[in-house]
Amino acid sequence: MTEVDLQKEIRKIIVQELIPDMKIFETNTFKGFLQDIPLDLGYGDETEIVDKNVPCCIVKINAGEINGASKPETVTVEIIIVIKDESEDMSGYQTLMVVINRIRDYFTANVGIQNKYRMKYPIKWGINDNTIAPYFVGNLITQWDIERMPFHDIARFL
């Protein structure tokens, strides 16, 4: 049970469980990335690169904290959501809020993941104030307690 395992579980829940039944996106178009959107080594037009990766979520490990040798590690995970909405009324923020609410409500109802990770309150969320239409960006910030891996187990990952 590592920070990266937690990150992968959160992405899996969002992409495979929470988003597929939402009618606001075409089937199988919502992508999930770990830490950042992948580089496009074709160096195409920036808009093309963004468009082929949106709508998406980016699950980022932001920080960790250990407050004692026998205590679990607290890991901060940020979930960034990016959508594209070209409607003239600039209503993309509403779609963004639907996604934020779906994720927030899931983690409020299911405070843990597979009996391995326990979420801590508060859940923080926000919407980017900068106008970058037709793209709308929001995020959720969560904190999780995870049991730390014994030092001798780390060798198997090296």
N, C-alpha and C positions, 0 to 999 in steps of 0.2 A: 504494500500500500504506500505509494509515493505520491508526491505532488502531481507528477505527470499522469499517473493512473487516475487521479481525481479529475484532472483536466479532460482526459479522454472520456471518462464517464459522463461528465456534464455535456460535452459535445454530442455524445451518442444519444442522450436523453432528449436534447433539443431537436436534433436533426431527425431522429428515428421515431420519437414518441410524440413530441409536442407540435411540430410543424406540419407533418404530412396531411393531417385531416383538416387543416385550415384552408378554406376556399379562396383565400386572398392571394395565394401563390399557385402557379401552375405546378402540376405534379413533378416531384423530384427536381425542382429548380433551386430550392433553398440549400445552400452549402454551409458546411461547418469547418472552420479552420482552427488550428492550434497556434496560439501566440501571435500570428500575423497572416495576412493574405500572402500566398506563395508568390515568389518572384516569377515574372514571365521573361525567360531568357531570350525570347524572340524580339524583345524591345519594341513591341508594337506601340501604337498610339495609346496614350495613357487612358483615354476614355474607353477604348476597346478592352483594355486590361481590367478596368474596374467593372465594366458592364458584364463581362463573362463570369465574374465572381460574385455578382450581386443578384438576388438578395442573399445575405449570408449572416452568420454569426462568427465572431472570433472569440475564442475562449482563451484568456490570458492569465498566466500565473503572475501576479504583481508583487507579492511579498510573502514572507513567512516570519513567524516569531515563535521562539521557544522560551518558556518562562520557568523551566525547571527540568532537571534530569529525568524525572519520572512523569512529567506532564506531556500531554499531546502537543503537537505542533499546530499552531494556528496559521492557516494559509489563506491569503486574500486572492480571490479569483474574480476577474472582471469579464463580463460577457458583453461584447460590443455587437450591436445589431445594425446592419446597413441595408436599407431598402432603396429602390428606385421607384419614383412615382411621378409621372409626367403630367398629371392632371393640372389644369389651369388654376384650380382653386387652392392649390398648394396643400391639399389634404393628406399628403403623405405622412405627416406626423400622426394622424389618426391610425393609419395602418401600423405604424411603428409602435404606438401605444398598445394596440391589440396584441402584438408580439411580446412586448415587455410585460403586459398583464398576464399573458399565458404562462410565461416563464416564472414570473413572480408568484403566481397562484400555485403553480406546480410545486415549487420549492417551499412555499408556506405550508402546503398540505403534506408534503413528503420531506420532512426536515432532514432526513438521512438518505444516503445512497447505499444500497446493498449491505446494510449493517456495517459498513466500513468507515463511512465519513458522516460526520454530524455537522449540519449547518448551524451557525450562530446568528442571532439577530443583532443589529438590524440588517435588512436587505435595503440597499440604497439604489436608486435608479435616477436617470436623467436623460434629457434630450439636448443635443448639441444646438446651441443658439445661433451659431454661424449659418448664414444662408448659403447652402451649397446645392441648391435645387438643380436637378431633380432627385438628388440623393438626400436621404434622411438618416441621421445617425443617432443612436441612443445607447445606453448601457445600463447594466445592473452590476453592482459590486456586492459580492458575497464573501463571507468568512466561514471557514470550515476547520473543524478539529480533526486531525488525522493522527493515528498512532505512528510513532516514528519507527523506522526500520532499524533493527539492531545493527551496530556497526559491522559485525562480521558478515551480515547478509549483503552489504553493499558490494563486496568483492564480486558477486555474480553479475553485476551490471557493468563492471569495468572491462 
